[in-house]
Amino acid sequence: MQNEPNTDTTDNQKDSKSDWRTVGKNLRMYVPSGVYHARVRAGGKLHCQTLETDVRSIANVRLADLEKNLRQMVERQDKLTKGRMTFGEALALFEQRKNADATLAPNTKLYYENLAKALLKSWPGLKALDIRKLTEHDCLIWAGKFADSVSASAYNNTVSILKITCEIAIKLGARMDNPAKDLKRIPTKAKPLILPSSEQWGRFVEAVGNGGGNRNRYSQPCAFFVQFCAFGGFRKGEAANVLWQDCNFENGTILVVEDDGQEANGKDHDYRIKNGQFRVVPMIDAMRTLLENVKAFNVKLERTIKPTDKVMEVAECERSMTRACKEVGMARITHHDLRHLFATRCIETGVDIPTVSRWLGHNDGGALAMKTYGHLRQDHSLAMAKKVNF
């Protein structure tokens, strides 16, 4: 947050010593950017933070949410001083910390939020339970039932939430030990990548475009969409939001606004590009041909393409893909598998994993891509080794 002074000013009066202006109770605006900030006193402390918007109506809603959260936090702290805390109150602190973690993408935060809801739903009465009364036996009984109803990864991450929530209670003095500490993780098995061969891919795209013999106005757009995802390694949401102005035919690149769930929070295409939430991927030959075909398709329908128009007419085609897989006789693939297909083809043709990882938008230096596609690099290395001759 910019260097905000601690002195108060009257409503709609600009602070003579800064670029800040008070525009309402607990609400200030940073004049150079027009962005609103909250300035709320709760529990004897002054809380100042950006509301991440320059729209007054949105700022008012976010300010109200912040004030509500701060009131609840003060109430919880008051209860702690009296030695009381429910599991739900400790879980709320866990969720607050996750939401405040700037290193987590919004989709990740939403994932944890949904797991927390699943935990409470699978354990009736847990939310209102005094956390001091939670026992190791309770945790073991719940874990045994919960493990049978969800995937291994969902189980492991939910158990992690349970453990961390109890640790929060320990640090705040609400209990002495962690009753969930002995819950074990369930080994997870990686989903085998069963991707189409080049011959199957061609027949698959054709089947999607034919609409199973019932071709309609969306059949060809669906065929375009599956190719667009596969030729760029895009996530479904990313592919759906690429604009024509993002396609640079001269440089042979496509600018991709990364799909991290932030559009749901009111952050549009241009805002996210401005704030570095994008990546640039190469326009491979197949992609260039596809885009030319999409243009020709629009011309045939007498449509005028504007730079701000979306390249793709559809945003998903799950049912068309499932039907086409059955028609071709190949293993079912999802939108995300098309991303795997892009990475696989890149590595098989000799592109190094760090480069592929960068094209996919990974920020781990290639660790995840190496874990997922490492065997492909090994196969490629062995094939290249056979060409070495002394």
C-alpha positions in Angstrom: 0.0 0.0 0.0 1.2 3.5 -0.8 2.6 5.6 2.0 -0.7 6.6 3.5 -0.6 9.2 6.3 -2.3 8.4 9.7 -4.0 11.8 9.9 -7.7 12.0 9.2 -9.4 14.4 6.7 -13.0 15.4 6.3 -15.3 13.9 3.7 -14.4 14.7 0.1 -11.5 16.9 1.3 -8.0 16.2 -0.1 -5.2 15.8 2.4 -2.9 18.8 2.0 0.1 16.6 2.8 -0.6 13.7 0.4 -2.4 12.4 -2.6 -5.0 10.8 -0.4 -8.7 11.9 -0.2 -11.3 10.7 2.3 -14.5 10.0 0.4 -16.6 8.3 3.1 -16.6 6.6 6.4 -13.5 4.3 6.5 -13.0 4.8 2.7 -10.2 6.7 1.1 -9.1 7.2 -2.5 -5.5 7.4 -3.8 -6.0 10.3 -6.2 -3.2 9.6 -8.8 -4.7 6.1 -9.6 -8.2 6.6 -8.4 -8.1 3.3 -6.5 -10.1 3.1 -3.3 -8.6 1.9 0.0 -10.2 0.9 3.3 -9.1 2.5 6.6 -10.9 0.7 9.4 -10.2 0.7 13.1 -11.1 -2.6 14.8 -10.0 -4.1 18.1 -7.9 -1.1 18.9 -5.9 -1.4 15.7 -6.0 0.5 12.4 -6.4 -1.7 9.4 -5.4 -0.2 6.0 -5.6 -2.1 2.7 -6.4 -1.6 -1.0 -9.9 -2.5 -2.2 -8.4 -3.1 -5.7 -10.9 -1.1 -7.7 -11.5 2.5 -8.9 -15.3 2.0 -9.0 -17.0 3.5 -6.0 -20.0 1.1 -5.9 -17.6 -2.0 -5.9 -15.4 -0.3 -3.3 -18.5 0.1 -1.0 -19.3 -3.6 -1.3 -15.8 -4.7 -0.6 -15.5 -2.3 2.3 -18.6 -3.7 3.9 -17.2 -7.2 3.5 -13.9 -6.2 5.1 -15.7 -4.5 8.1 -17.8 -7.6 8.6 -14.7 -9.8 8.6 -12.9 -7.5 11.0 -15.8 -7.6 13.4 -15.9 -11.3 13.4 -12.1 -11.4 14.0 -12.5 -9.2 17.0 -15.3 -11.4 18.4 -13.2 -14.5 18.0 -10.3 -12.8 19.8 -12.6 -11.8 22.6 -13.8 -15.4 23.0 -10.2 -16.7 23.0 -9.3 -14.5 25.9 -12.1 -16.3 27.7 -10.7 -19.7 26.7 -13.4 -20.6 24.1 -13.1 -21.4 20.4 -15.2 -23.5 18.1 -13.7 -25.5 15.2 -15.6 -23.3 12.8 -14.0 -20.2 14.2 -10.5 -21.8 13.9 -11.4 -22.9 10.3 -12.5 -19.3 9.5 -9.0 -18.1 10.5 -7.5 -20.7 8.2 -9.6 -19.5 5.3 -8.7 -15.8 6.1 -5.0 -16.7 5.9 -5.4 -18.6 2.7 -7.3 -15.7 1.1 -4.6 -13.2 2.2 -1.8 -15.3 0.7 -0.7 -13.4 -2.3 1.2 -16.4 -3.7 -2.0 -18.4 -4.2 -4.0 -18.1 -7.4 -7.8 -17.4 -6.9 -8.6 -20.8 -8.3 -6.4 -22.4 -5.6 -8.1 -20.3 -2.9 -11.5 -21.4 -4.2 -10.3 -25.0 -4.2 -9.4 -24.8 -0.5 -12.7 -23.1 0.2 -14.6 -25.9 -1.4 -12.6 -28.5 0.6 -13.4 -26.7 3.8 -17.1 -26.9 3.0 -16.7 -30.6 2.2 -15.1 -31.1 5.5 -17.9 -29.5 7.5 -20.5 -31.3 5.3 -18.9 -34.7 5.9 -18.6 -34.1 9.7 -22.0 -33.0 11.1 -21.6 -30.8 14.2 -17.9 -30.1 13.7 -18.4 -26.4 13.0 -20.0 -25.7 16.3 -17.9 -28.1 18.3 -15.6 -26.6 21.0 -12.2 -27.4 19.5 -10.9 -28.5 23.0 -13.3 -31.4 22.8 -12.0 -32.7 19.4 -10.3 -36.1 20.0 -7.9 -38.3 18.0 -10.6 -41.0 17.9 -13.1 -38.5 16.3 -10.5 -37.7 13.6 -9.7 -41.3 12.9 -13.4 -42.3 12.5 -14.1 -39.3 10.2 -11.0 -40.0 8.1 -12.0 -43.6 7.5 -15.5 -42.7 6.2 -14.3 -39.6 4.3 -11.5 -41.6 2.4 -14.2 -43.8 0.9 -16.1 -41.0 -0.6 -13.5 -38.8 -2.3 -10.3 -39.0 -4.4 -7.0 -39.5 -2.8 -5.9 -36.0 -3.5 -9.1 -34.5 -2.2 -8.7 -36.6 1.0 -5.1 -35.6 1.5 -5.8 -31.9 1.1 -8.8 -32.0 3.4 -6.8 -33.7 6.1 -4.2 -31.0 5.6 -6.9 -28.4 6.3 -8.0 -30.3 9.5 -4.4 -30.4 10.7 -3.6 -26.8 10.0 -6.8 -25.6 11.6 -5.9 -27.5 14.8 -2.4 -26.0 14.7 -4.0 -22.5 14.6 -6.0 -23.4 17.7 -2.8 -24.6 19.4 -0.9 -21.4 18.6 -3.8 -19.3 19.9 -3.9 -21.3 23.2 -7.3 -22.9 22.5 -5.9 -26.5 22.9 -2.6 -28.2 23.8 -2.2 -30.9 21.1 -3.2 -31.7 17.5 -5.7 -34.6 17.4 -5.3 -35.0 13.7 -1.5 -35.3 13.7 -1.5 -39.1 13.1 -3.8 -39.1 10.1 -1.8 -40.6 7.2 -1.8 -39.4 3.6 -3.2 -41.8 0.9 -0.8 -42.5 -2.0 -2.0 -40.9 -5.2 -1.7 -42.5 -8.6 -0.9 -40.3 -11.6 -3.5 -40.5 -14.3 -2.0 -42.3 -17.3 -1.8 -40.1 -20.4 -3.6 -41.9 -23.2 -3.4 -39.4 -26.0 -4.5 -39.9 -29.7 -2.1 -40.8 -32.4 -1.7 -38.4 -35.3 -4.1 -40.5 -37.4 -6.7 -40.6 -34.5 -6.3 -36.9 -34.0 -7.3 -36.1 -37.6 -10.3 -38.4 -37.4 -11.3 -37.0 -34.0 -11.3 -33.4 -35.3 -13.3 -34.4 -38.3 -15.8 -36.2 -36.1 -16.2 -33.2 -33.8 -16.8 -31.0 -36.9 -19.4 -33.4 -38.3 -21.5 -33.4 -35.2 -22.1 -37.1 -35.2 -24.0 -36.8 -38.5 -26.2 -34.1 -37.0 -24.1 -31.1 -38.0 -25.3 -27.8 -36.5 -24.0 -24.2 -36.4 -21.7 -25.0 -33.5 -20.2 -28.2 -34.9 -17.4 -26.4 -36.9 -16.7 -23.9 -34.1 -16.3 -26.9 -31.7 -13.8 -28.4 -34.1 -11.9 -25.1 -34.2 -11.9 -24.9 -30.4 -10.4 -28.4 -29.8 -7.6 -27.6 -32.3 -7.1 -24.1 -30.8 -6.5 -25.7 -27.3 -4.2 -28.4 -28.7 -2.1 -26.2 -30.9 -1.5 -23.6 -28.1 -1.5 -25.7 -25.0 -4.3 -23.4 -23.6 -6.5 -24.1 -20.6 -10.2 -24.1 -21.6 -10.8 -20.7 -20.0 -7.7 -19.2 -21.6 -8.7 -20.4 -25.1 -12.2 -19.0 -24.7 -10.9 -15.5 -23.9 -8.2 -15.0 -26.6 -9.0 -11.9 -28.7 -8.0 -11.4 -32.3 -5.9 -8.4 -31.2 -3.9 -11.0 -29.1 -2.8 -12.9 -32.2 0.3 -11.3 -33.7 0.7 -12.8 -37.1 3.8 -10.7 -37.9 5.7 -11.9 -34.9 4.1 -15.4 -34.8 2.9 -15.2 -31.2 -0.3 -15.3 -29.2 -0.8 -13.3 -26.0 -2.7 -15.4 -23.5 -4.5 -14.0 -20.5 -3.9 -16.6 -17.8 -6.9 -18.5 -16.5 -6.6 -18.1 -12.7 -10.2 -17.3 -11.9 -9.8 -13.6 -11.5 -12.4 -12.6 -14.2 -15.0 -13.8 -11.6 -13.6 -11.1 -9.3 -14.2 -8.3 -11.8 -10.8 -8.1 -13.4 -11.2 -7.9 -17.1 -8.9 -8.8 -20.0 -7.0 -5.5 -20.3 -6.7 -5.1 -16.5 -5.0 -8.5 -16.2 -2.6 -7.8 -19.1 -1.7 -4.5 -17.6 -0.8 -6.3 -14.3 1.3 -9.0 -15.9 -1.2 -11.8 -15.7 -0.4 -13.2 -19.2 2.1 -15.2 -21.1 3.1 -15.4 -24.8 3.1 -18.6 -26.7 4.4 -19.3 -30.2 2.0 -19.5 -33.2 3.1 -22.9 -34.6 2.3 -23.6 -38.3 -0.7 -25.6 -37.5 -2.1 -22.7 -35.3 -1.5 -20.2 -38.1 -3.4 -22.4 -40.6 -6.2 -22.9 -38.1 -6.6 -19.1 -37.5 -6.7 -18.5 -41.3 -9.4 -21.1 -41.5 -11.4 -19.4 -38.7 -11.1 -16.1 -40.6 -12.3 -17.8 -43.8 -15.2 -19.4 -41.9 -16.3 -15.9 -40.6 -16.0 -14.4 -44.1 -18.2 -17.2 -45.5 -20.9 -16.3 -42.9 -20.4 -12.6 -43.8 -19.2 -11.7 -40.3 -17.0 -8.7 -39.7 -14.1 -9.5 -37.3 -13.1 -6.8 -34.9 -9.8 -6.8 -33.0 -11.7 -7.0 -29.7 -13.7 -10.0 -30.8 -13.0 -13.4 -29.3 -11.2 -15.8 -31.7 -13.4 -18.7 -30.6 -17.1 -18.8 -30.9 -17.6 -21.5 -28.2 -16.1 -21.8 -24.8 -16.3 -25.6 -24.3 -17.4 -28.7 -26.2 -17.3 -31.5 -23.7 -20.2 -33.5 -25.1 -18.9 -33.2 -28.7 -15.5 -34.4 -27.7 -17.0 -37.4 -25.8 -19.2 -38.4 -28.7 -16.3 -38.0 -31.2 -14.0 -40.2 -29.1 -16.6 -43.0 -29.1 -17.0 -42.5 -32.9 -13.3 -42.8 -33.6 -12.8 -45.6 -31.1 -10.2 -43.8 -29.0 -9.8 -43.2 -25.2 -11.9 -40.3 -24.0 -10.0 -37.0 -23.7 -10.9 -33.8 -21.9 -10.1 -30.2 -22.6 -7.2 -30.4 -20.3 -5.9 -33.5 -22.1 -5.5 -31.2 -25.2 -3.0 -29.2 -23.2 -1.2 -32.4 -22.4 -1.3 -33.3 -26.2 0.4 -29.9 -27.0 3.2 -30.5 -24.4 3.7 -34.1 -25.6 4.0 -33.2 -29.3 6.4 -30.4 -28.4 8.7 -32.7 -26.4 8.5 -35.5 -29.0 9.7 -33.0 -31.6 12.7 -31.9 -29.5 11.6 -28.8 -27.6 13.3 -28.8 -24.2 11.1 -29.1 -21.1 11.9 -25.7 -19.5 10.7 -24.1 -22.8 7.5 -26.2 -22.9 6.9 -25.3 -19.2 7.2 -21.6 -20.0 4.8 -21.9 -22.9 2.3 -23.7 -20.6 2.5 -20.9 -18.1 4.2 -22.9 -15.3 6.1 -20.8 -12.8 8.2 -23.6 -11.2 11.1 -23.7 -13.7 9.9 -26.9 -15.3 9.5 -29.1 -12.2 5.9 -30.0 -12.8 6.5 -30.5 -16.5 9.5 -32.7 -15.8 7.4 -34.8 -13.4 4.6 -35.2 -15.9 6.5 -35.5 -19.1 10.0 -36.6 -18.0 9.6 -40.1 -19.5 9.0 -38.5 -22.9 12.4 -36.7 -22.7 14.0 -40.0 -21.8 12.4 -41.7 -24.8 13.5 -38.9 -27.0 17.1 -39.0 -25.6 17.3 -42.7 -26.3 16.0 -42.2 -29.9 18.6 -39.5 -30.5 21.3 -41.6 -29.0 20.8 -44.2 -31.7 21.8 -41.6 -34.3 25.2 -41.1 -32.6 27.9 -42.9 -34.7 31.6 -43.2 -34.2 
